[in-house]
């Protein structure tokens, strides 16, 4: 889909600029060595940049969370007397 008809910038070119560090419509234009002409594409580029920042923040948050323990060998063993006792049984004693 064409985002900027004046400079023939499609969504793939805009996404490529965003992936390489562009954060605003102006920086997308600078990335492609052009300037805004009619301005009709600016709101679309703003929303694309906002969505891109949100996805990057979400990926960074996922990467920052500690990894779960591997399934083999390194997990803490369960104690031998750790039988599952329902809460009502404890209260009845």
Secondary structure, 3 states (H helix, E strand, C coil): CEEECCCCEEHHHHHHHHHCCCCCHHHHHHHCCCCCCCCCCHHHHHHHHHHHHHHHHHHHHHHHCCCCCCCCCCCCCCCCCCCCCCHHHHHHC
